[in-house]
């Protein structure tokens, strides 16, 4: 798995395109860095850059961007709606894939130290990188903003973590740290700045102070006015969207606005957003409105509509959702993204990957997809209208399983490749032999886990498949028969792949338990498939 860190530096320039572009180029020209998004705000006079790379690469990218900004931004002339204390106001590092929060803390420390040494500017550590509890919160570090820095730097409690205590007028100060993925989400109001800020105070966790906290945990907020758009915004930062969701912030803002008789006219996401945050919102609106929307693309479209994410500018999911910009497999095309003929050729090539495990996963995925299709060919038709409620319940498990099983096509190939890499490790010394043995055992367990996940995913579908066989549109009888056998074939493939990888695992208890488990899943599959086929054969036109 590739090691990937996201860096989201916020520079205090949102109007001068030459400056914005120069900083972009500094990132783009850094080896190993991929610039994903540049979001400039004229009223805030601030640009948010988003780029990813290996830990060491993003540190270099952030430094190169800072060097460019040091030559081009002068804080003595800066004015904007957004709170700020420096030319590079804040520079967080966020774990994306294959790295821990501790790794990102090391990135922040390395960046902060080098920035202070090279540019001679004050740098504070915040978030997970904070050295003291009082500096964990960015608003606390930034309190008083740029204008307060000359006096603030004289106070012992605000001695920078790196760099001088002296005020650098052209730069100010910078905060850098490590954090979870932050979602910058602004809700549009036809109101005054003061009314928007009143709502923000009611919502944000900090509220109006310790004695008047707000109603939403892990949310920061402020109200401002966008002159270029002629509207106000409740501007929020969601520090943990799993604690307070995107749709929760939007709906609570709507509730507060309604009490003040203020119209909400859409919203705006600044920078990138995790896919799951949008899918959570889709699930909320589907449940609340009793909607039946299966496809990921359509669920995202629903959220864009319900939240009004395209109210200020077009919202292109392919450019705004981080998983779409940084696929799991990296630059190489995944097996499932290849044309079918190319995949079949790869299976038939003189190479162990892709092999039986990937083919088994593909077969099971096709089986789940066929069952989904049979359900959809029943749903929404007038002659089967009485089955609509049933189909709404039966179709989603097959749709979800098809996606999970499809992912295992590449998952199996990656697991097998990891085993091969472990086998190539040196074994000249006792220490090297121990390392190789541990890596091989871990690789074999992963190689067992993938087909076992396949088998368990298929096993969960039997109850729905049995029910579907009793009521599905009989025009799809043969499709469901093929679906049942394709799922059974996937189960057989999983069984054989689990057994072959168990062979060299040293933990006998694990081997026995896993062997019994997969054997019982295979036997159940045989029984269930026979029953499905029998039910379909017994039904009359």
C-alpha positions in Angstrom: 0.0 0.0 0.0 1.4 3.4 -0.9 2.1 5.9 1.9 0.0 9.0 1.3 -0.2 12.2 3.3 -2.4 15.2 2.4 -1.2 18.7 3.0 -3.6 21.7 3.0 -1.7 24.9 3.3 -3.9 28.1 3.6 -2.1 31.2 2.1 -3.3 34.7 2.7 -3.9 35.7 -0.9 -7.1 35.1 -2.8 -7.2 37.9 -5.4 -3.8 38.2 -7.2 -3.8 35.3 -9.7 -0.1 35.6 -10.4 0.7 35.0 -6.7 -1.8 32.1 -6.5 -0.4 30.5 -9.6 3.2 30.9 -8.4 2.5 29.0 -5.2 0.7 26.4 -7.3 3.7 25.9 -9.5 6.0 25.6 -6.5 4.0 22.6 -5.4 3.6 21.1 -8.9 7.3 21.3 -9.5 8.1 19.4 -6.3 8.9 15.7 -7.1 6.4 13.3 -5.6 3.7 15.9 -5.0 0.3 15.8 -6.8 -1.7 19.1 -6.6 -5.4 18.1 -6.3 -7.2 21.4 -5.7 -6.7 25.2 -5.5 -9.6 27.1 -4.0 -9.3 30.9 -4.0 -11.7 33.2 -2.1 -11.7 36.9 -3.1 -13.7 38.1 0.0 -11.7 35.9 2.4 -8.5 36.9 0.5 -7.3 33.4 1.1 -6.4 30.4 -1.1 -6.6 26.8 0.1 -4.2 24.4 -1.7 -4.6 20.6 -1.4 -1.8 18.2 -2.5 -0.8 14.7 -1.6 2.4 12.6 -1.7 4.7 10.6 0.5 5.4 12.1 3.9 8.9 13.4 2.9 7.6 14.8 -0.4 4.7 16.8 1.0 7.1 18.4 3.5 9.2 19.6 0.6 6.2 20.7 -1.3 5.0 22.8 1.6 8.4 24.4 2.0 8.6 25.2 -1.7 5.2 26.8 -1.6 6.2 28.8 1.5 9.4 30.0 -0.1 7.4 31.4 -3.0 4.9 33.0 -0.7 7.6 34.6 1.3 8.7 36.6 -1.8 5.2 37.5 -2.9 2.9 38.1 0.1 3.1 41.0 2.4 0.8 40.8 5.4 1.0 44.5 6.1 -1.4 45.0 3.2 -3.6 42.1 3.8 -7.4 42.4 4.5 -10.0 39.7 4.3 -13.0 38.1 6.0 -11.2 35.0 7.2 -9.3 35.0 10.5 -5.5 34.8 9.8 -2.2 35.5 11.4 0.3 34.9 8.7 1.1 34.8 5.0 1.0 31.0 5.4 -1.7 31.0 8.0 -2.0 27.3 8.6 -0.4 24.2 7.2 -2.0 20.9 8.4 -0.8 17.4 7.5 -3.5 14.7 7.3 -3.1 10.9 7.0 -4.7 9.5 3.9 -3.4 6.0 3.3 -0.7 3.8 4.8 0.4 6.4 7.4 -0.6 7.1 11.0 -1.4 10.3 12.8 2.1 10.1 14.4 3.6 10.1 11.0 1.8 13.4 10.2 3.0 14.9 13.5 6.5 14.2 12.4 5.7 15.9 9.1 4.5 19.0 11.0 7.5 19.1 13.2 10.0 18.7 10.3 8.1 21.4 8.3 7.8 23.8 11.2 11.5 23.5 12.2 12.8 24.0 8.6 10.4 26.8 7.9 11.5 28.7 10.9 15.2 28.0 10.2 15.1 29.0 6.5 12.7 32.0 6.6 13.3 33.2 10.2 9.6 33.3 11.1 7.6 32.2 14.2 5.9 28.8 13.9 3.4 27.2 16.3 2.4 23.6 16.5 -1.3 22.8 16.8 -3.8 19.9 16.7 -2.3 16.5 17.3 1.2 18.1 17.0 0.6 20.6 19.8 3.2 20.4 22.6 0.7 21.9 25.2 -3.0 21.5 25.6 -3.6 25.2 25.2 -2.3 25.0 21.6 -4.4 22.1 20.3 -7.2 24.4 19.1 -6.3 26.5 16.0 -8.6 29.4 17.0 -6.8 29.6 20.3 -3.4 29.8 18.6 -4.7 32.3 16.1 -6.6 34.4 18.7 -6.0 38.2 18.1 -4.9 37.3 14.5 -2.0 39.1 12.8 -2.7 42.5 14.4 -2.1 41.1 17.9 1.2 39.3 17.1 3.6 42.1 18.1 2.3 42.0 21.7 1.5 38.3 21.8 5.0 37.3 20.9 6.3 39.1 23.9 4.3 36.8 26.2 6.2 33.8 27.5 3.1 31.6 27.1 3.1 32.3 23.4 6.8 31.6 22.7 6.8 30.0 19.3 7.6 26.2 19.0 10.1 27.1 16.3 11.7 30.4 15.2 12.1 33.8 16.8 9.9 35.6 19.3 10.3 38.8 17.2 7.5 40.1 15.0 8.1 39.6 11.2 5.7 42.3 9.7 5.7 40.9 6.1 4.9 37.3 7.2 3.3 37.2 10.7 3.2 33.7 12.1 2.3 30.2 10.9 0.5 27.3 12.6 1.3 23.8 11.4 0.0 20.5 12.8 -1.6 17.2 12.2 -5.3 16.5 12.2 -8.1 14.3 10.8 -9.7 15.3 7.5 -11.4 18.7 8.0 -14.3 19.6 5.9 -14.7 23.4 5.2 -18.4 23.8 4.6 -20.2 27.1 4.1 -24.0 27.6 4.1 -25.3 30.5 2.1 -27.9 33.0 3.6 -29.6 36.0 2.2 -28.9 37.9 5.3 -26.5 40.3 7.0 -23.1 39.2 8.3 -24.3 39.7 11.8 -27.2 37.3 11.4 -25.0 34.7 9.9 -22.6 35.0 12.8 -25.4 34.7 15.3 -26.3 31.4 13.8 -22.6 30.3 13.7 -22.4 31.1 17.4 -25.4 28.9 18.2 -24.0 26.0 16.2 -20.3 25.9 16.8 -19.0 23.8 19.8 -17.3 26.8 21.3 -20.6 28.7 21.3 -20.4 32.1 22.9 -18.0 30.9 25.6 -17.7 28.2 28.3 -21.1 29.2 29.8 -22.9 29.2 26.5 -21.6 26.3 24.3 -23.1 25.6 20.9 -25.1 22.6 19.9 -22.7 20.8 17.4 -19.6 18.9 18.6 -16.4 19.1 16.6 -17.6 22.1 14.7 -16.0 25.6 14.4 -18.0 28.4 12.9 -18.1 32.1 12.0 -20.4 34.4 10.0 -19.2 36.6 7.2 -20.4 38.4 4.1 -19.2 37.7 0.5 -19.4 41.0 -1.4 -18.8 39.3 -4.8 -21.8 37.0 -4.3 -24.0 39.4 -2.4 -24.8 37.0 0.3 -23.7 36.0 3.8 -22.4 32.6 4.9 -22.3 30.5 8.0 -18.8 29.3 7.5 -18.0 26.1 9.4 -15.1 23.6 9.8 -16.2 20.0 10.5 -13.3 18.7 12.5 -14.7 15.1 12.5 -17.6 14.4 10.2 -18.2 11.1 11.9 -19.1 13.0 15.0 -21.1 15.8 13.3 -22.1 15.0 9.8 -22.3 17.4 6.8 -26.1 17.1 6.6 -26.4 17.8 10.3 -24.7 21.1 10.0 -26.8 22.0 7.0 -30.1 21.0 8.6 -29.3 22.8 11.8 -28.4 25.9 9.9 -31.7 25.7 8.1 -33.5 25.3 11.4 -31.8 28.3 12.9 -32.4 30.4 9.8 -36.1 29.5 9.7 -36.4 30.9 13.3 -35.0 34.2 12.1 -37.1 34.1 8.8 -33.9 34.0 6.7 -33.7 32.1 3.4 -31.0 29.5 2.9 -29.8 29.4 -0.7 -27.5 26.5 -1.0 -24.0 25.8 0.3 -20.4 25.5 -0.6 -17.6 23.0 0.0 -14.1 24.5 0.1 -11.4 22.2 -1.1 -11.9 18.4 -1.1 -14.3 16.2 0.7 -14.2 12.5 1.7 -16.6 10.3 -0.3 -18.1 8.8 2.9 -19.2 12.3 4.1 -21.4 12.6 1.0 -22.6 9.0 1.2 -23.7 9.6 4.8 -25.7 12.6 3.7 -27.3 10.6 0.9 -28.3 7.9 3.4 -29.9 10.5 5.6 -32.0 12.0 2.8 -32.9 8.6 1.4 -34.2 7.5 4.7 -35.9 10.8 5.6 -37.7 11.0 2.2 -38.1 7.3 1.7 -36.1 7.4 -1.5 -34.7 4.4 -3.4 -31.4 5.4 -4.9 -28.8 2.8 -5.4 -25.9 4.0 -7.6 -23.1 6.0 -5.9 -23.2 8.6 -8.7 -26.9 9.2 -8.2 -26.6 9.3 -4.4 -23.9 12.0 -4.8 -26.1 13.9 -7.2 -28.9 13.8 -4.7 -26.7 15.3 -2.0 -25.5 18.1 -4.4 -29.2 18.9 -4.9 -30.3 18.7 -1.3 -27.4 20.8 0.0 -27.2 23.1 -2.9 -23.5 22.5 -3.4 -23.6 23.9 -6.9 -25.3 27.2 -5.9 -22.1 29.3 -6.2 -20.1 27.3 -8.8 -20.4 23.8 -10.5 -19.7 20.9 -8.2 -17.8 18.2 -10.1 -17.5 15.1 -8.0 -14.5 13.8 -10.0 -12.6 17.0 -9.0 -13.8 17.4 -5.4 -14.0 13.9 -3.9 -10.5 12.9 -2.7 -11.0 9.1 -3.3 -11.8 9.9 -6.9 -8.6 11.9 -7.3 -6.3 9.5 -5.4 -7.4 5.9 -6.2 -6.4 3.1 -3.9 -4.2 1.4 -6.5 -2.1 4.5 -7.2 -1.1 5.3 -10.8 -1.3 1.7 -12.1 -4.7 0.8 -13.6 -6.6 -1.7 -11.4 -7.8 -5.0 -12.8 -11.4 -4.1 -12.5 -10.9 -0.9 -14.4 -9.5 -2.7 -17.4 -11.7 -3.7 -20.4 -13.1 -7.2 -20.0 -11.1 -8.6 -22.9 -7.9 -7.2 -21.3 -8.7 -8.7 -18.0 -9.4 -12.1 -19.6 -6.1 -11.9 -21.4 -4.3 -11.1 -18.2 -5.9 -14.1 -16.5 -4.7 -16.3 -19.4 -1.1 -14.9 -19.4 2.0 -16.7 -18.1 1.8 -15.0 -14.7 0.4 -16.0 -11.3 -1.5 -12.7 -11.0 -4.4 -12.4 -11.5 -5.2 -16.0 -10.6 -8.0 -18.1 -9.2 -8.8 -15.8 -6.3 -9.4 -12.8 -8.6 -11.5 -14.9 -11.0 -13.5 -16.2 -8.0 -14.2 -12.7 -6.8 -15.1 -11.6 -10.3 -17.5 -14.5 -10.7 -19.2 -13.8 -7.3 -19.5 -10.1 -8.2 -21.2 -11.0 -11.5 -23.6 -13.3 -9.6 -24.5 -10.5 -7.1 -24.9 -8.1 -10.0 -27.2 -10.5 -11.9 -29.4 -10.9 -8.8 -29.5 -7.1 -8.5 -30.5 -6.8 -12.1 -33.3 -9.4 -11.7 -34.7 -7.4 -8.8 -34.5 -4.2 -10.7 -36.3 -5.8 -13.7 -39.1 -6.6 -11.2 -39.2 -3.2 -9.4 -41.2 -0.3 -10.7 -43.2 -2.4 -13.3 -46.9 -2.0 -13.1 -47.7 -5.7 -13.1 -45.3 -6.2 -10.1 -46.3 -3.0 -8.3 -47.4 -5.0 -5.2 -43.7 -6.2 -4.9 -42.1 -2.7 -4.9 -41.7 -2.6 -1.1 -40.2 -6.1 -1.1 -37.8 -5.2 -4.0 -36.6 -2.1 -2.2 -35.6 -4.4 0.6 -34.0 -7.2 -1.4 -32.1 -5.3 -4.1 -29.7 -3.2 -1.9 -27.8 -6.2 -0.3 -26.9 -7.5 -3.8 -25.9 -4.1 -5.0 -23.7 -3.5 -2.0 -22.2 -7.0 -2.3 -21.4 -6.5 -5.9 -19.2 -3.5 -5.0 -17.5 -5.4 -2.2 -16.8 -8.4 -4.3 -15.5 -6.3 -7.2 -13.0 -4.7 -4.8 -11.7 -8.2 -3.9 -10.6 -8.9 -7.5 -7.7 -6.5 -6.9 -7.6 -7.3 -3.2 -6.7 -10.9 -4.0 -4.0 -9.9 -6.5 -2.4 -7.5 -4.0 -2.5 -10.1 -1.2 -0.7 -12.6 -3.4 1.9 -10.0 -4.5 2.6 -9.2 -0.9 3.4 -12.9 -0.3 5.7 -13.0 -3.2 7.5 -9.9 -1.9 7.9 -11.5 1.5 9.5 -14.6 -0.1 12.1 -12.4 -1.8 13.3 -10.9 1.5 17.0 -11.8 2.4 17.6 -14.7 4.8 21.4 -14.7 5.3 21.4 -14.0 9.0 19.1 -15.2 11.8 17.6 -11.7 12.1 16.8 -11.6 8.4 15.3 -15.1 8.6 13.1 -14.0 11.5 12.0 -10.9 9.6 11.3 -12.9 6.4 9.3 -15.5 8.3 7.2 -12.9 10.1 6.5 -11.1 6.9 5.6 -14.3 5.1 3.2 -15.4 7.9 1.5 -12.0 7.8 1.3 -12.2 4.0 -0.3 -15.6 4.1 -2.9 -14.5 6.6 -3.8 -11.6 4.3 -4.0 -14.1 1.4 -6.4 -16.1 3.5 -8.4 -13.1 4.7 -9.4 -12.0 1.1 -11.1 -15.2 -0.1 -12.6 -15.7 3.4 -14.2 -12.3 3.1 -15.4 -13.3 -0.3 -17.1 -16.4 1.1 -18.6 -14.5 4.0 -20.0 -11.8 1.7 -21.6 -14.5 -0.5 -23.0 -16.4 2.5 -24.8 -13.3 3.7 -26.8 -13.2 0.4 -28.5 -16.6 0.6 -31.7 -15.4 2.5 -32.3 -12.6 0.1 -31.6 -14.8 -2.9 -34.1 -17.4 -1.6 -36.8 -14.8 -1.2 -36.1 -13.3 -4.6 -36.4 -16.7 -6.2 -40.0 -16.9 -4.9 -41.2 -13.6 -6.4 -38.8 -12.3 -9.1 -40.1 -11.5 -12.6 -40.0 -14.9 -14.3 -38.6 -13.3 -17.4 -35.4 -13.2 -15.4 -35.6 -16.8 -14.3 -32.5 -17.8 -16.2 -30.6 -14.7 -15.0 -31.2 -15.7 -11.4 -30.2 -19.3 -12.1 -26.9 -18.1 -13.5 -26.6 -15.7 -10.5 -26.9 -18.6 -8.1 -24.3 -20.7 -9.9 -21.9 -17.7 -10.2 -22.1 -17.1 -6.5 -21.6 -20.8 -5.8 -18.5 -20.8 -8.2 -17.2 -17.8 -6.2 -17.6 -19.7 -3.0 -15.8 -22.8 -4.4 -12.9 -20.5 -5.5 -12.8 -18.9 -2.1 -12.7 -22.4 -0.5 -9.7 -23.6 -2.6 -7.8 -20.4 -2.2 -8.2 -20.4 1.6 -7.0 -24.0 1.8 -3.9 -23.5 -0.4 -2.8 -20.4 1.7 -3.5 -22.1 5.0 -1.1 -24.8 4.2 2.0 -22.8 5.1 0.6 -20.9 8.1 2.3 -22.0 11.3 -0.6 -21.3 13.7 -2.4 -24.7 13.9 -5.3 -23.4 15.9 -6.0 -20.7 13.4 -5.6 -23.2 10.5 -8.1 -25.6 12.1 -10.7 -23.0 12.9 -10.5 -21.4 9.4 -10.6 -24.7 7.6 -13.8 -25.7 9.5 -15.4 -22.3 8.9 -14.8 -22.2 5.1 -15.9 -25.9 4.8 -19.2 -25.1 6.5 -19.7 -22.0 4.3 -19.1 -24.2 1.2 -21.6 -26.9 2.3 -24.2 -24.2 3.1 -23.7 -22.7 -0.4 -24.3 -26.1 -2.1 -27.5 -26.5 -0.1 -28.7 -22.9 -0.7 -28.0 -23.0 -4.5 -29.9 -26.3 -4.9 -32.9 -24.8 -3.1 -32.8 -21.6 -5.2 -32.7 -23.6 -8.4 -35.5 -25.8 -7.2 -37.8 -22.9 -6.3 -37.2 -21.3 -9.7 -37.9 -24.5 -11.6 -41.1 -25.1 -9.6 -42.6 -21.6 -10.4 -45.1 -21.5 -13.2 -45.5 -18.8 -15.8 
